[in-house]
Amino acid sequence: MNNRYGKLASLVYHLDKPVGRSFGDVEYYLERLQGTDGPILEPAVGTGRFLIPLLQAGLDVRGFDLSVEMLDYCQRELEHRALTASVQQAGFTDYVLDHPVQAIVVPAGSFQLLDSFEQGMVALHRFHASLCSGGRLLLDVDPVHSIVNSRPGLRTWSAPSDGLITLNATALSTDFGAQVYREMHRYELWEQGVLLETQLEQFSLRWWGIQELRMALEQAGFVDVVVSGAYQYGKAPHSDDDSISFEARKP
Ligand SMILES: C[S@@+](CC[C@H](N)C(=O)[O-])C[C@H]1O[C@@H](n2cnc3c(N)ncnc32)[C@H](O)[C@@H]1O
């Protein structure tokens, strides 16, 4: 299975991007969500990196994620701060909500982990169905250049109790027809030069053209689509921007 975020991948995510670490997204979405008076959903909530600052700002946020290991970190981080939030194990295309939400926010390019156009469309329709009338969807994607020019290689992190984690990423394929880039991720956990554990995960991302995603949102029933570059609301994306944000409303 692709994009599993298993035990070692989750540990790496948590070490590399601890709770509260921002790429500019935490501040941007906090500002965009200011004044939201109903529940907010974060699909693919992960370790709570983004969820927790939103809760701390007083927003009512819940989330889901496919990875039990990522959700375990999230629960621990919530407990550590005496915070509570509903976080469930579910996927983009099969999650269930009790009540419609006022906003859905998908940071960190997680939407691109759905590596087919069809799955992306299913998720957009589901997001639309999960929103109250007038509710907003906010999501960001990595620009095409950062995906197709990606330079995978070896990275290392110090792990708890004197360990070392290595991630060796190797490019597998770039499918320009399906707009999907694939890598193999080999994670290793070492202690005093002894290999304790290894895990292999296939990682894939589907890139979306800006106008393609705008039209996909409209086809899913959204209106008032605003596309912004570099986390500056309303600024037309520039070719050098590291992130592109979409905001759209359910009529
Ligand atoms: C880049 S992390 C983002 C985590 C968090 N939203 C953040 O901003 O730090 C991507 C997350 O997407 C989750 N994920 C991958 N595929 C998924 C799917 N089909 N449905 C739900 N979650 C998924 C992974 O388990 C991982 O936690």
The ligand as a MOL file (V3000), in Angstrom:
LIG
                    3D

  0  0  0     0  0            999 V3000
M  V30 BEGIN CTAB
M  V30 COUNTS 27 29 0 0 0
M  V30 BEGIN ATOM
M  V30 1 C 2.0880 15.0580 5.1870 0
M  V30 2 S 1.2250 14.2270 6.4930 0 CHG=1
M  V30 3 C 0.2640 15.6060 7.0810 0
M  V30 4 C -0.1600 15.4790 8.5210 0
M  V30 5 C -0.8140 16.7330 9.0880 0
M  V30 6 N -2.0070 17.1040 8.3780 0
M  V30 7 C 0.1540 17.8890 9.0640 0
M  V30 8 O -0.1740 18.9040 8.4460 0
M  V30 9 O 1.2120 17.7820 9.6810 0 CHG=-1
M  V30 10 C 0.0870 13.2800 5.5560 0
M  V30 11 C -0.8890 12.4420 6.3460 0
M  V30 12 O -1.8290 11.8880 5.4220 0
M  V30 13 C -2.2150 10.6030 5.9000 0
M  V30 14 N -2.8190 9.8690 4.7840 0
M  V30 15 C -2.2160 9.3420 3.7070 0
M  V30 16 N -3.1220 8.8080 2.8720 0
M  V30 17 C -4.3310 9.0030 3.4480 0
M  V30 18 C -5.6620 8.6820 3.0850 0
M  V30 19 N -5.9400 8.0470 1.9400 0
M  V30 20 N -6.6750 9.0370 3.9030 0
M  V30 21 C -6.4080 9.6750 5.0710 0
M  V30 22 N -5.1660 10.0020 5.4830 0
M  V30 23 C -4.1420 9.6840 4.6790 0
M  V30 24 C -0.9240 10.0290 6.4040 0
M  V30 25 O -1.1490 8.9450 7.2710 0
M  V30 26 C -0.2810 11.2500 7.0660 0
M  V30 27 O -0.6270 11.3150 8.4250 0
M  V30 END ATOM
M  V30 BEGIN BOND
M  V30 1 1 1 2
M  V30 2 1 2 3
M  V30 3 1 2 10
M  V30 4 1 3 4
M  V30 5 1 4 5
M  V30 6 1 5 6
M  V30 7 1 5 7
M  V30 8 2 7 8
M  V30 9 1 7 9
M  V30 10 1 10 11
M  V30 11 1 11 12
M  V30 12 1 11 26
M  V30 13 1 12 13
M  V30 14 1 13 14
M  V30 15 1 13 24
M  V30 16 1 14 15
M  V30 17 1 14 23
M  V30 18 2 15 16
M  V30 19 1 16 17
M  V30 20 1 17 18
M  V30 21 2 17 23
M  V30 22 1 18 19
M  V30 23 2 18 20
M  V30 24 1 20 21
M  V30 25 2 21 22
M  V30 26 1 22 23
M  V30 27 1 24 25
M  V30 28 1 24 26
M  V30 29 1 26 27
M  V30 END BOND
M  V30 END CTAB
M  END
